[in-house]
Amino acid sequence: MSLLIDMGNTRLKWTVLENGDFMTGQPLLNTQLNQSVLLNAWQALTPPKQVVIGCVTATQSLDLVTAVTLALWSDIEISRVSSQAYTFGITNAYTPPEKLGVDRWLALVAARHSYSLPACIVDCGTAITVDLLDTDGQHLGGFISAGITLMKQSLAHGTNALPFNTSPHSLAPAKFTEAAIYSGTLLAAVGLIEKVLAKQVKPMSLILTGGDAALIAPHLSVTPLIDADLVLRGLAIVANAKT
């Protein structure tokens, strides 16, 4: 049994992998992480053989997770995954390869093994990342933009008059500010994805993951596949290779 931990910019997601099956736990907000929260989440688990971590968040959060897992299982093997140049059928476009965020690399690994290629993989999280993968598993590079919430926060923090609001509104031309911010930020995300797809010579599978995937998906002209656990699936492939 393996404990897989995806430490993103906003949330910690985790799952137990046993005999190819996932038992996914409740995601935890990074702002609420502490020793008590993690102990409460994991102390009832059957002791795993290994803990495999993909981490893009602050070092202190990783240190906390490491300390808690060692407190629970003192002899546990802990592995932190990093992006590789070539492995699991993926050729990384980045030089050096570790400069590609490990969450993006793990999503590529999962897409390579679970979906038809070529593919466009979009993580709709704190940041929106768009990565392109050809039929041979060659990473063609990608794009990064602020996520929807981060766009809204930037408007609120960078101006004196624009409010931060998360309430849904119509995408019709707005007649008040909150609705204009809602539609403007959502359509910015939609426009990025559709522009990238439109520039590709061959049709691509579109795979969405991340917290805003379900919000963005209905507004795209192409029907995407939504896989909320794409990064964890990539971690599972890495974990299976270690056993």
C-alpha positions in Angstrom: 0.0 0.0 0.0 1.2 3.5 -0.9 0.1 6.9 0.4 0.2 9.4 -2.5 0.3 13.1 -1.7 -0.2 15.9 -4.2 0.8 19.2 -2.6 -0.5 22.0 -4.8 -0.5 25.8 -4.3 -3.9 25.9 -2.7 -4.7 22.3 -1.5 -3.2 19.1 -0.4 -4.8 16.1 -2.1 -4.1 12.5 -1.1 -5.1 9.0 -1.8 -4.2 5.5 -0.7 -3.1 3.2 -3.5 -3.6 -0.5 -2.9 -3.7 -3.2 -5.6 -4.4 -0.6 -8.3 -7.3 0.9 -6.4 -7.6 4.5 -5.1 -9.1 5.4 -1.8 -9.1 9.2 -2.0 -9.3 11.3 1.1 -10.8 14.7 1.7 -8.6 17.5 0.2 -7.0 19.8 2.8 -6.5 23.6 2.3 -2.9 24.7 2.7 -4.0 27.5 4.9 -5.5 25.0 7.4 -2.6 22.5 7.4 -1.1 21.7 10.8 0.0 18.6 12.7 -3.4 17.9 14.2 -5.2 18.1 10.9 -2.8 15.7 9.2 -2.7 13.3 12.1 -6.5 13.2 12.1 -6.5 12.5 8.3 -4.0 9.7 8.4 -3.7 8.1 11.8 -6.4 5.5 11.1 -4.7 4.3 7.9 -3.1 0.9 7.6 0.6 1.6 7.7 1.7 2.2 4.1 4.9 0.7 2.6 5.8 4.1 1.1 4.8 7.7 0.9 5.2 9.4 -2.6 4.9 13.2 -2.7 4.6 15.6 -5.6 5.1 19.1 -4.1 4.9 22.6 -5.7 4.1 24.5 -2.5 6.1 26.1 0.3 9.0 24.2 1.9 7.5 24.5 5.4 4.4 22.6 4.3 6.6 19.8 2.9 8.6 19.7 6.2 5.3 19.4 8.1 4.0 16.5 6.0 7.3 14.7 6.3 7.4 15.2 10.1 3.8 13.9 10.5 4.4 10.8 8.3 7.5 9.9 10.2 5.7 10.4 13.5 3.0 8.0 12.4 5.3 5.4 10.7 8.9 5.8 11.8 10.4 3.5 9.3 8.4 4.6 6.3 10.1 5.2 2.9 9.4 8.8 1.7 10.0 9.8 -1.9 9.7 13.3 -3.3 9.1 13.1 -7.1 10.8 15.5 -9.4 10.3 16.1 -13.1 12.5 14.0 -15.4 14.0 14.4 -18.8 12.7 11.1 -20.2 10.8 8.4 -18.3 7.3 6.8 -18.3 7.1 7.5 -22.0 7.3 11.2 -21.6 10.1 13.4 -23.2 10.2 16.6 -21.2 10.6 19.8 -23.3 12.1 21.8 -20.5 15.8 22.3 -20.0 16.7 21.6 -17.3 13.8 19.1 -16.9 13.2 19.8 -13.2 12.2 23.4 -14.1 8.9 21.9 -15.3 6.5 21.9 -12.3 6.2 18.4 -11.0 2.4 18.6 -11.0 2.5 19.4 -14.7 5.0 16.5 -15.4 2.8 14.0 -13.4 -0.3 15.2 -15.3 1.6 14.4 -18.6 2.6 11.0 -17.3 -1.0 10.2 -16.4 -2.3 11.5 -19.7 0.2 9.4 -21.6 -1.0 6.2 -19.9 -4.7 6.9 -19.7 -5.9 8.9 -22.7 -5.5 9.1 -26.4 -2.8 11.3 -27.8 -2.0 13.9 -29.0 -3.5 15.8 -26.0 -3.8 19.2 -24.5 -3.7 19.0 -20.7 -5.0 21.9 -18.7 -4.7 22.3 -15.0 -7.3 24.8 -13.9 -6.0 25.6 -10.4 -4.4 28.6 -8.7 -2.5 29.0 -12.0 -3.8 27.8 -15.3 -1.2 25.6 -17.0 -1.6 24.3 -20.5 0.7 21.6 -21.8 0.8 19.9 -25.2 1.7 16.2 -25.7 2.2 14.6 -29.1 1.4 11.0 -30.2 4.9 9.8 -29.2 4.8 11.3 -25.7 7.0 14.3 -26.6 6.1 17.3 -24.5 5.8 20.2 -26.9 5.9 22.9 -24.2 3.1 24.9 -22.6 1.6 28.1 -21.2 1.0 29.5 -17.8 -1.6 32.1 -16.7 -3.2 33.2 -13.5 -6.1 31.1 -12.4 -9.6 32.6 -12.2 -9.5 33.3 -8.4 -6.0 34.8 -8.7 -7.2 37.1 -11.5 -10.0 38.3 -9.3 -7.7 38.8 -6.4 -5.3 40.8 -8.5 -8.1 43.1 -9.6 -9.2 43.6 -6.0 -5.6 44.1 -4.7 -4.4 46.3 -7.6 -7.3 48.8 -7.6 -9.2 50.9 -5.2 -12.7 50.2 -6.5 -12.9 46.6 -7.8 -14.4 44.1 -5.4 -13.4 40.5 -4.8 -16.4 38.3 -5.3 -16.9 34.6 -6.0 -20.7 34.6 -6.7 -21.7 33.2 -10.2 -23.2 35.5 -12.8 -24.3 35.3 -16.4 -21.6 35.6 -19.2 -23.8 38.2 -21.0 -22.3 41.7 -21.2 -22.5 42.9 -17.6 -24.3 45.9 -16.2 -22.6 45.8 -12.8 -19.0 45.3 -11.7 -19.2 42.0 -9.9 -20.8 40.3 -13.0 -18.2 42.0 -15.3 -15.3 40.6 -13.3 -16.9 37.1 -13.1 -17.5 36.9 -16.9 -14.2 38.6 -17.8 -12.0 36.3 -15.7 -13.9 33.1 -16.8 -13.8 34.0 -20.5 -10.1 34.9 -20.2 -9.5 31.3 -19.1 -11.8 29.9 -21.8 -10.1 32.1 -24.4 -6.6 30.9 -23.5 -7.5 27.2 -23.8 -9.4 27.7 -27.1 -6.7 29.8 -28.6 -4.0 27.2 -27.9 -6.2 24.4 -29.3 -7.0 26.5 -32.5 -3.3 26.9 -33.2 -2.7 23.1 -33.3 -2.3 21.4 -36.7 -3.9 18.2 -35.5 -7.0 17.8 -33.3 -6.1 17.0 -29.7 -7.8 15.4 -26.8 -8.6 18.1 -24.2 -8.1 17.0 -20.6 -9.0 19.3 -17.7 -8.0 18.9 -14.1 -7.8 21.3 -11.1 -10.4 23.0 -8.9 -12.0 25.2 -11.7 -12.2 22.5 -14.3 -15.9 22.0 -13.9 -16.5 25.7 -14.0 -14.6 26.2 -17.2 -15.6 23.1 -19.1 -19.3 24.0 -20.1 -18.1 27.2 -21.8 -15.6 25.5 -24.1 -16.5 24.8 -27.8 -14.8 21.4 -27.5 -16.1 18.9 -25.0 -13.2 18.1 -22.6 -12.5 15.1 -20.4 -12.4 16.1 -16.8 -10.1 14.1 -14.5 -9.9 15.6 -11.0 -7.3 13.1 -9.9 -4.9 13.4 -12.9 -1.9 14.3 -10.8 -2.6 11.6 -8.3 -2.8 9.1 -11.2 0.6 10.2 -12.3 1.9 9.7 -8.8 0.4 6.2 -8.8 2.4 5.3 -11.9 5.6 6.6 -10.3 4.8 4.7 -7.0 4.1 1.4 -8.8 7.5 1.7 -10.5 9.1 2.0 -7.0 7.6 -1.2 -5.6 
